[in-house]
Every structure is written in structure tokens, then in C-alpha cells.
């Protein structure tokens, strides 16, 4: 009897198509009710395919990684090179690429996704500029919509990549605190100063410190920039163009208090949020779930900024790694807290002066644009060098022939 006609042993599971992708949800339901499994299979396959496409669209860095590692069949590495690369990390990377490699290395899909992301990125900048000029009093509503959409997509992507613990960082908590003020208690003078200092201090200066870039075709870079730039722009709007209903019914004394700020109010009280976040973050990430993170190879901001091989060359990483290993996470958080406090010191200047506040906003946004320009031209330069190298190699082959 031929292999194709040979019946499967009794009780053996039905053969699965070799090329069909298996989604996480389908794996979880694999031992469930067979009839429910059969009904859900088409839906799960469609959702898995859509998520793969969305991940590539919002994370073009994955495209670069796949293209840099993909080899045509005729250029496959020699057996000796393959033996030298058989480490656990390489196997995991190869398996990850194999699952989505087909969609990553299709030039037509890459070009279409980059074009769509670029269009959406430009549209976002244009709409932001229009909203700030036309309805500055309600810009925070536009910011809320972007937060909900982009943070939801980022969580889905980061969850697949084992990076979801990075969304416990200070900037996400600061975004939430700002929304609490803007939507629940905009008449509070205390919360107004508190939120303004956070939005115009740590969040705004993160654009410079973290080298946020205005890269239109990268959903991940646009999300990171939005997370810091939108609060800074909202602070400018809420300070100089508040909604009329926020001050309705206030006495002259209350209005004067609402529009005033002192150095301690702007530099000391908002620092309490960072101290509270540091305490909770350390207990959660480095105590409660630390073993889980290490066992599963998950990333957090400490691993991304300090322990990752590509980050060890930075001044921050060298400084943190100079401390004894048990206290390195705490040392990193202390540096983070001190830097956040320094960014709070000039916020009273922005609160008191429209022109100083406007000028610093423009300067910081120009830094983001400069970082984006540097990224694009660095990519173009690499592409040009690659093309020149290919031309030289082709010319050499012709001469040899």
C-alpha cells in the first residue's frame, strides 16, 4: 500500500496542512470541542493573517530585520557556517521569521504597506496642525482618539513580540493622569498645574532624550512620538486656550489661582507621580513577575535600555552596568527619577510665558523632525552604497568573463 493510501492509526489526530498558519487562539482551543474548533477555524485563520499584515505595517523594523537575514536559495550558507549559528537565540529568531517570512519578503506588500503608513503619517501631521489652529480647546479629544487606537495596536503587536511589559512605563501612566485631569476635573487648579508640569516636563523632554523621530512610514516610531508630543501640545492648548466652561462661574480670586503657579508647585508636587510610579513599577516588574519575565525572555525598558547588546555601548547603560548586578534595576530607576525631576524645573517658565512656551514646543518638534530626516537619509545612504556595491560586483564579473 502506498504512503498516500495508508490509513492513519486509530486515534491519531487528523493531518494538518503544512503551510497553514496556526494562531495563538487556535492553539488554545485545540483540545476543546471538535465541532467548535471546526467552526472557528476559518475565522481564526483570517484573524491571524490580518494580524501578521498589521504587525508589518506598524513595525517596519521587522521588515529590515527579515530582509537583512533572508538569503536566496543559491546563496545559502555553507554547512560549517550553519553549524556555528545553531544557538538557542538564532533558532528562535529563525522560527519567528519562518512564521511570517512570506509576507515580510514580498517587495510589493512592503511597498504598499510603507506607502499606506506614510500617507497616514502625513495625514496625522496635517490634521494635528489643522486641529491646533482651528479647535485648540478640544485638541485633547483628538489626542485621546489617537491614544486609544495606537496604544491598542501597540499592545497587540508588543504582546506577540514579548514586549508588552514595556507599556508599564512612566509615559503611559503620565498620559493617563493627564486625561484624568482634562476629562474629570479641569476646574482644579492643583491638578491643572500638576498635569501641565508632567506634560511639559518629562513627557515633552522625552522626545529629545529618547531621540523620538518623525518617521512617517513607521507606526512604532509615530506612536512613540505621539505619546510624548500630543501631551506637550495639549499642555499648550489647555494653558493658553482653555475651554470657556472650565472657568465658568469662577470668582476673580479663583481664576487668578487657576492661572498661577509657583516653583514648588511645578517642580515638587508633580515629582510625587514619578516616585509613586517607580515604587509600583519596581515591585511589579522586578519582584512580582521578574521570574516570569526572565523565563519567557520578555523585554521591559530596563532590558531595552541597559542589558540589550546593542544598548550596552550607551553612556546610560555603561553607568548602570557599573553598579553591582542586584542593584542595577534600582540604580536605573533612580537615574530615571532624577532626570524626570530635572525636566520639571523649567515648567514654570512655560506656564508663565506664552512665547517661551510656544518657542520650546517648536524647538522640540523640530528636533523630532531632524531625527526623522537623519533616519531617512541614513537609509537612503545605505541603499545607495548597496547599489554601488552591486554595480561594482557586476562590472567585475563582466571583466572576468
Protein Blocks (a to p, Z undefined) as FASTA:
>chain_A
ZZklpccdehiacdddfklccdfklmmmmmmcfklmmmmmmmmmmmmmmmmmmmmmmmmm
lmmmmmmmpccfklcccfklmmmmmcfklmmmmmmmmmmmmmmmmmklmmmmmmmmmmmm
mmmmmmmmmmmmmmmmlmmmmmmmmmmmmmmmmmmmmmmnopmmmmmpfklmmmmmmmmm
mmmmmmbmklmmmmmmmmmmmmmmmmmmnopacdfklmklmmmmmmmmmmmmmmmmmmmm
ccfklmgoiafklmmmmmgccfklmmmmmmmmmmmmmmmmmmmmmmmmmmmmmmnopacf
klmmmmpmklmmpmklmmmmmpcfklmmmmmmmmmmmmmmmmmmmmmmmmmpmklmmmmm
mmmmmmmmmmmmmmmmmmmmmmmmmmmmmmmmmmmmmmmZZ
